[in-house]
Amino acid sequence: MVTEKMHQVVALYNQGLALYKERKFAEAKATFQKAIQIDPEDGPSQLYIERCDDYIAEPPPEDWDGVYNMKTK
């Protein structure tokens, strides 16, 4: 059974992901953080918050295709 809480988290995650793909990393991070406030165990949103932080600090190249390249193993 999918709860209302889960619907909210999924909606915020999808909104954050769309912003992320548009290179709006600060806005995406804020949206993923809203999902975490609802469900602190939401792993995908936690992961994208970290990626947003990386891209806020060091933006990807102009021809970025949305793929995240890990810097360490």
Residue pairs with C-beta under 8 A, 6 or more apart in sequence:
5 38
5 39
6 39
8 35
8 38
9 35
9 38
9 39
9 42
9 45
12 31
12 32
12 34
12 35
12 38
12 45
13 32
13 35
13 42
13 44
13 45
13 48
15 31
16 28
16 29
16 31
16 32
16 35
16 45
16 48
17 28
17 48
19 25
19 27
19 28
19 31
20 28
20 48
20 51
20 52
20 66
21 66
23 55
23 59
23 60
23 64
25 52
25 55
25 56
25 59
26 52
26 56
28 48
28 52
29 48
29 49
29 52
29 53
29 56
32 45
32 46
32 48
32 49
32 52
33 45
33 49
35 42
35 45
36 42
36 45
36 46
36 49
39 45
51 68
54 68
54 71
